[in-house]
Amino acid sequence: MERDYNSRMENTPVNTGTMAFARTQSSFINRVYGWMCGGLVLTALIAMWTASTPAVMNTILSSRILFFGLIILELVAVGFLALRLNKMSALTATGVYLAYAALNGLTLSVIFYHFTMESLATTFFATAGTFGVMSLYGYVTKRDLTSIGNLCFMFLIGVVIASVVNIFWANSMLYWITTYIGIAVFVGLTAYDTQKIKAMSMAVDGIEQSESAKKYAISGALTLYLDFINLFLLLLRIFGGGRN
């Protein structure tokens, strides 16, 4: 009987290639989520430091030119990373991503001025829970989410346009319509982007050695970071409690 067992073990092929691929895929996914969480932590630390430093906080609040200048710099950083990713080094891509996260911390510091810590904490946990569930769904589902992703992107364009119009119109109904549609959009995009990143992990190899793999991990982290931040800000409209 022992001889039969040993014979079966000797004749069972060990697919080392499959195991190596699984490790590579897992390493890529871990890197993406690691950088995403790192960006969120950096943003939170910068935002809290700014909010607790009156001189810096007052400078941002008192100068609209500075505030919108920071937002423009953020857009430039995201655009630069998206358009020049293939031509830059992994180190440069990482630097741009971290710079964007830091700039976002400066602009998001204003939420500490307008909302209570309790409502910010409630919104964060609601965002984390929703994001986690949808990201898990996007990772494990066998359904192709491309059509959902395309639909969400079209709705996102509509939400952005409507939000810009509402800056001048100041219509409360349109405000809440864009809020709830926006939440649905980023819930869908979280699942879709996770599925894209999973597909990306199957296309890259040599995670520890490949320069391109490191850059695409940063790109994936930025995508999920944006999904999380935007979902948080939209949920903050609902759960956010204003300071008296």
C-alpha positions as a Markdown table, in Angstrom:
| # | Residue | x | y | z |
|---|---|---|---|---|
| 1 | Met | 0.0 | 0.0 | 0.0 |
| 2 | Glu | 2.8 | 2.4 | 0.8 |
| 3 | Arg | 4.5 | 1.4 | -2.4 |
| 4 | Asp | 1.3 | 2.3 | -4.3 |
| 5 | Tyr | 1.1 | 5.7 | -2.6 |
| 6 | Asn | 4.7 | 6.5 | -3.4 |
| 7 | Ser | 4.1 | 5.5 | -7.0 |
| 8 | Arg | 1.1 | 7.8 | -7.3 |
| 9 | Met | 3.1 | 10.7 | -5.8 |
| 10 | Glu | 6.0 | 10.1 | -8.2 |
| 11 | Asn | 3.5 | 10.2 | -11.2 |
| 12 | Thr | 1.7 | 13.3 | -10.0 |
| 13 | Pro | 3.0 | 16.3 | -12.0 |
| 14 | Val | 3.8 | 19.4 | -9.9 |
| 15 | Asn | 3.0 | 22.4 | -12.0 |
| 16 | Thr | 5.6 | 24.7 | -10.7 |
| 17 | Gly | 4.8 | 27.2 | -13.5 |
| 18 | Thr | 1.2 | 27.5 | -12.2 |
| 19 | Met | 2.4 | 28.0 | -8.6 |
| 20 | Ala | 4.9 | 30.6 | -9.7 |
| 21 | Phe | 2.2 | 32.4 | -11.7 |
| 22 | Ala | -0.1 | 32.4 | -8.7 |
| 23 | Arg | 2.6 | 33.9 | -6.5 |
| 24 | Thr | 3.3 | 36.6 | -9.1 |
| 25 | Gln | -0.4 | 37.4 | -9.4 |
| 26 | Ser | -0.7 | 37.6 | -5.6 |
| 27 | Ser | 2.4 | 39.8 | -5.3 |
| 28 | Phe | 1.0 | 42.2 | -7.9 |
| 29 | Ile | -2.4 | 42.5 | -6.2 |
| 30 | Asn | -0.8 | 43.0 | -2.8 |
| 31 | Arg | 1.4 | 45.7 | -4.2 |
| 32 | Val | -1.5 | 47.5 | -5.7 |
| 33 | Tyr | -3.5 | 47.5 | -2.5 |
| 34 | Gly | -0.5 | 48.3 | -0.5 |
| 35 | Trp | 0.2 | 51.5 | -2.5 |
| 36 | Met | -3.5 | 52.4 | -2.4 |
| 37 | Cys | -3.6 | 52.1 | 1.4 |
| 38 | Gly | -0.2 | 54.0 | 1.6 |
| 39 | Gly | -1.7 | 56.8 | -0.5 |
| 40 | Leu | -4.8 | 57.0 | 1.7 |
| 41 | Val | -2.7 | 57.1 | 4.9 |
| 42 | Leu | -0.5 | 59.8 | 3.5 |
| 43 | Thr | -3.5 | 61.9 | 2.5 |
| 44 | Ala | -5.1 | 61.4 | 6.0 |
| 45 | Leu | -1.9 | 62.4 | 7.8 |
| 46 | Ile | -1.4 | 65.5 | 5.6 |
| 47 | Ala | -5.0 | 66.5 | 6.0 |
| 48 | Met | -5.0 | 66.1 | 9.8 |
| 49 | Trp | -1.7 | 67.9 | 10.1 |
| 50 | Thr | -3.0 | 70.8 | 8.0 |
| 51 | Ala | -6.2 | 71.0 | 10.0 |
| 52 | Ser | -4.3 | 71.1 | 13.3 |
| 53 | Thr | -1.9 | 73.8 | 12.0 |
| 54 | Pro | -3.9 | 77.1 | 12.1 |
| 55 | Ala | -1.4 | 79.1 | 10.0 |
| 56 | Val | -1.5 | 76.6 | 7.1 |
| 57 | Met | -5.3 | 76.0 | 7.5 |
| 58 | Asn | -6.1 | 79.7 | 7.5 |
| 59 | Thr | -3.9 | 80.2 | 4.4 |
| 60 | Ile | -5.8 | 77.6 | 2.4 |
| 61 | Leu | -9.2 | 78.8 | 3.6 |
| 62 | Ser | -8.4 | 82.5 | 2.9 |
| 63 | Ser | -7.0 | 82.1 | -0.5 |
| 64 | Arg | -9.2 | 80.7 | -3.3 |
| 65 | Ile | -6.4 | 81.1 | -5.7 |
| 66 | Leu | -4.2 | 78.8 | -3.6 |
| 67 | Phe | -7.0 | 76.3 | -3.1 |
| 68 | Phe | -7.9 | 76.0 | -6.7 |
| 69 | Gly | -4.2 | 76.1 | -7.6 |
| 70 | Leu | -3.7 | 72.9 | -5.5 |
| 71 | Ile | -6.6 | 71.3 | -7.3 |
| 72 | Ile | -5.2 | 72.1 | -10.6 |
| 73 | Leu | -1.8 | 70.6 | -9.5 |
| 74 | Glu | -3.7 | 67.5 | -8.5 |
| 75 | Leu | -5.3 | 67.2 | -12.0 |
| 76 | Val | -1.9 | 67.8 | -13.6 |
| 77 | Ala | -0.4 | 65.0 | -11.5 |
| 78 | Val | -3.1 | 62.5 | -12.4 |
| 79 | Gly | -3.0 | 63.4 | -16.1 |
| 80 | Phe | 0.8 | 63.2 | -16.2 |
| 81 | Leu | 0.8 | 59.8 | -14.6 |
| 82 | Ala | -2.0 | 58.5 | -16.9 |
| 83 | Leu | -0.5 | 59.9 | -20.1 |
| 84 | Arg | 3.2 | 59.4 | -19.5 |
| 85 | Leu | 3.2 | 56.1 | -17.5 |
| 86 | Asn | 4.9 | 54.1 | -20.3 |
| 87 | Lys | 7.7 | 56.6 | -20.7 |
| 88 | Met | 8.5 | 57.2 | -17.0 |
| 89 | Ser | 10.4 | 55.1 | -14.5 |
| 90 | Ala | 8.7 | 53.2 | -11.7 |
| 91 | Leu | 10.5 | 55.6 | -9.2 |
| 92 | Thr | 9.0 | 58.7 | -11.0 |
| 93 | Ala | 5.5 | 57.1 | -11.1 |
| 94 | Thr | 5.7 | 56.4 | -7.4 |
| 95 | Gly | 6.9 | 60.0 | -6.7 |
| 96 | Val | 4.0 | 61.5 | -8.8 |
| 97 | Tyr | 1.5 | 59.3 | -7.0 |
| 98 | Leu | 2.7 | 60.2 | -3.6 |
| 99 | Ala | 2.9 | 63.9 | -4.5 |
| 100 | Tyr | -0.8 | 63.7 | -5.6 |
| 101 | Ala | -1.8 | 62.0 | -2.4 |
| 102 | Ala | 0.0 | 64.7 | -0.4 |
| 103 | Leu | -1.7 | 67.5 | -2.4 |
| 104 | Asn | -5.0 | 65.8 | -1.9 |
| 105 | Gly | -4.4 | 65.9 | 1.8 |
| 106 | Leu | -3.9 | 69.6 | 1.7 |
| 107 | Thr | -7.2 | 70.2 | -0.1 |
| 108 | Leu | -9.2 | 67.6 | 1.9 |
| 109 | Ser | -8.1 | 69.3 | 5.1 |
| 110 | Val | -11.1 | 71.6 | 4.8 |
| 111 | Ile | -13.4 | 68.7 | 5.7 |
| 112 | Phe | -12.1 | 68.8 | 9.2 |
| 113 | Tyr | -13.2 | 72.5 | 9.3 |
| 114 | His | -16.7 | 71.7 | 8.2 |
| 115 | Phe | -17.5 | 68.3 | 9.6 |
| 116 | Thr | -17.3 | 66.7 | 13.1 |
| 117 | Met | -14.8 | 64.0 | 13.8 |
| 118 | Glu | -17.6 | 61.5 | 14.6 |
| 119 | Ser | -19.3 | 62.0 | 11.2 |
| 120 | Leu | -15.9 | 61.7 | 9.4 |
| 121 | Ala | -15.2 | 58.4 | 11.2 |
| 122 | Thr | -18.7 | 57.1 | 10.4 |
| 123 | Thr | -18.3 | 58.0 | 6.8 |
| 124 | Phe | -14.9 | 56.5 | 6.6 |
| 125 | Phe | -16.0 | 53.1 | 7.9 |
| 126 | Ala | -19.1 | 53.2 | 5.7 |
| 127 | Thr | -16.8 | 53.9 | 2.7 |
| 128 | Ala | -14.3 | 51.2 | 3.7 |
| 129 | Gly | -17.1 | 48.6 | 4.1 |
| 130 | Thr | -18.7 | 49.4 | 0.8 |
| 131 | Phe | -15.4 | 49.6 | -1.0 |
| 132 | Gly | -14.2 | 46.3 | 0.4 |
| 133 | Val | -17.4 | 44.4 | -0.5 |
| 134 | Met | -17.5 | 45.8 | -4.1 |
| 135 | Ser | -13.8 | 45.2 | -4.6 |
| 136 | Leu | -14.1 | 41.6 | -3.4 |
| 137 | Tyr | -17.1 | 41.2 | -5.7 |
| 138 | Gly | -15.0 | 42.5 | -8.6 |
| 139 | Tyr | -12.2 | 40.1 | -7.8 |
| 140 | Val | -14.2 | 36.9 | -7.5 |
| 141 | Thr | -17.0 | 37.4 | -9.9 |
| 142 | Lys | -16.9 | 35.5 | -13.2 |
| 143 | Arg | -19.1 | 38.0 | -14.9 |
| 144 | Asp | -17.5 | 40.5 | -17.3 |
| 145 | Leu | -18.0 | 43.9 | -15.8 |
| 146 | Thr | -16.9 | 45.9 | -18.9 |
| 147 | Ser | -20.4 | 47.0 | -19.9 |
| 148 | Ile | -21.0 | 48.1 | -16.3 |
| 149 | Gly | -17.7 | 50.0 | -16.2 |
| 150 | Asn | -18.6 | 51.8 | -19.5 |
| 151 | Leu | -22.0 | 52.7 | -18.2 |
| 152 | Cys | -20.6 | 54.0 | -15.0 |
| 153 | Phe | -18.1 | 56.1 | -16.9 |
| 154 | Met | -20.8 | 57.7 | -19.0 |
| 155 | Phe | -22.9 | 58.5 | -15.9 |
| 156 | Leu | -19.7 | 59.9 | -14.3 |
| 157 | Ile | -19.4 | 62.4 | -17.1 |
| 158 | Gly | -23.0 | 63.4 | -16.6 |
| 159 | Val | -22.5 | 63.8 | -12.8 |
| 160 | Val | -19.4 | 66.0 | -13.3 |
| 161 | Ile | -21.2 | 68.2 | -15.8 |
| 162 | Ala | -24.3 | 68.5 | -13.6 |
| 163 | Ser | -22.2 | 69.3 | -10.6 |
| 164 | Val | -20.4 | 72.1 | -12.4 |
| 165 | Val | -23.7 | 73.5 | -13.5 |
| 166 | Asn | -25.1 | 73.3 | -10.0 |
| 167 | Ile | -22.2 | 75.4 | -8.7 |
| 168 | Phe | -24.0 | 78.4 | -10.4 |
| 169 | Trp | -27.5 | 77.1 | -10.1 |
| 170 | Ala | -27.4 | 75.9 | -6.5 |
| 171 | Asn | -30.4 | 73.6 | -6.8 |
| 172 | Ser | -30.8 | 71.3 | -3.8 |
| 173 | Met | -32.7 | 68.6 | -5.8 |
| 174 | Leu | -29.9 | 68.4 | -8.4 |
| 175 | Tyr | -27.4 | 68.3 | -5.6 |
| 176 | Trp | -28.9 | 65.2 | -4.1 |
| 177 | Ile | -29.6 | 63.6 | -7.5 |
| 178 | Thr | -25.9 | 63.9 | -8.4 |
| 179 | Thr | -24.9 | 62.6 | -4.9 |
| 180 | Tyr | -26.9 | 59.3 | -5.1 |
| 181 | Ile | -26.0 | 58.7 | -8.8 |
| 182 | Gly | -22.4 | 59.5 | -8.0 |
| 183 | Ile | -22.4 | 56.9 | -5.2 |
| 184 | Ala | -23.8 | 54.3 | -7.5 |
| 185 | Val | -21.2 | 55.2 | -10.1 |
| 186 | Phe | -18.2 | 54.7 | -7.8 |
| 187 | Val | -19.7 | 51.6 | -6.3 |
| 188 | Gly | -19.8 | 50.1 | -9.8 |
| 189 | Leu | -16.4 | 51.5 | -10.8 |
| 190 | Thr | -14.8 | 49.9 | -7.7 |
| 191 | Ala | -15.9 | 46.4 | -8.8 |
| 192 | Tyr | -15.0 | 47.1 | -12.4 |
| 193 | Asp | -11.6 | 48.6 | -11.7 |
| 194 | Thr | -10.8 | 45.7 | -9.3 |
| 195 | Gln | -11.6 | 43.2 | -12.1 |
| 196 | Lys | -9.3 | 45.2 | -14.5 |
| 197 | Ile | -6.5 | 45.1 | -12.0 |
| 198 | Lys | -7.0 | 41.3 | -11.6 |
| 199 | Ala | -6.7 | 41.0 | -15.4 |
| 200 | Met | -3.7 | 43.2 | -15.3 |
| 201 | Ser | -2.1 | 40.9 | -12.7 |
| 202 | Met | -2.4 | 38.0 | -15.2 |
| 203 | Ala | -0.6 | 40.0 | -17.9 |
| 204 | Val | 2.5 | 41.0 | -16.0 |
| 205 | Asp | 5.3 | 38.8 | -14.9 |
| 206 | Gly | 8.4 | 39.1 | -12.8 |
| 207 | Ile | 6.9 | 41.4 | -10.2 |
| 208 | Glu | 10.1 | 41.9 | -8.3 |
| 209 | Gln | 12.2 | 42.5 | -11.4 |
| 210 | Ser | 9.9 | 44.0 | -14.0 |
| 211 | Glu | 9.9 | 47.8 | -14.2 |
| 212 | Ser | 6.6 | 47.8 | -16.0 |
| 213 | Ala | 4.9 | 45.7 | -13.4 |
| 214 | Lys | 5.9 | 48.2 | -10.7 |
| 215 | Lys | 4.5 | 51.1 | -12.8 |
| 216 | Tyr | 1.2 | 49.3 | -13.5 |
| 217 | Ala | 0.9 | 48.6 | -9.8 |
| 218 | Ile | 1.1 | 52.3 | -9.1 |
| 219 | Ser | -1.4 | 53.0 | -11.8 |
| 220 | Gly | -3.8 | 50.4 | -10.4 |
| 221 | Ala | -3.3 | 51.9 | -6.9 |
| 222 | Leu | -4.2 | 55.4 | -8.1 |
| 223 | Thr | -7.4 | 54.1 | -9.8 |
| 224 | Leu | -8.6 | 52.4 | -6.6 |
| 225 | Tyr | -7.5 | 55.4 | -4.5 |
| 226 | Leu | -9.6 | 57.7 | -6.6 |
| 227 | Asp | -12.6 | 55.3 | -6.3 |
| 228 | Phe | -12.3 | 55.3 | -2.5 |
| 229 | Ile | -11.8 | 59.1 | -2.1 |
| 230 | Asn | -14.7 | 60.0 | -4.4 |
| 231 | Leu | -17.0 | 57.5 | -2.7 |
| 232 | Phe | -16.0 | 58.9 | 0.7 |
| 233 | Leu | -16.7 | 62.5 | -0.3 |
| 234 | Leu | -20.1 | 61.6 | -1.8 |
| 235 | Leu | -21.1 | 59.5 | 1.3 |
| 236 | Leu | -19.9 | 62.5 | 3.4 |
| 237 | Arg | -22.7 | 64.5 | 1.9 |
| 238 | Ile | -25.1 | 62.0 | 3.5 |
| 239 | Phe | -23.4 | 61.1 | 6.8 |
| 240 | Gly | -21.5 | 64.3 | 7.4 |
| 241 | Gly | -22.5 | 66.2 | 10.5 |
| 242 | Gly | -21.7 | 69.9 | 10.3 |
| 243 | Arg | -19.9 | 71.7 | 13.1 |
| 244 | Asn | -22.0 | 74.1 | 15.1 |
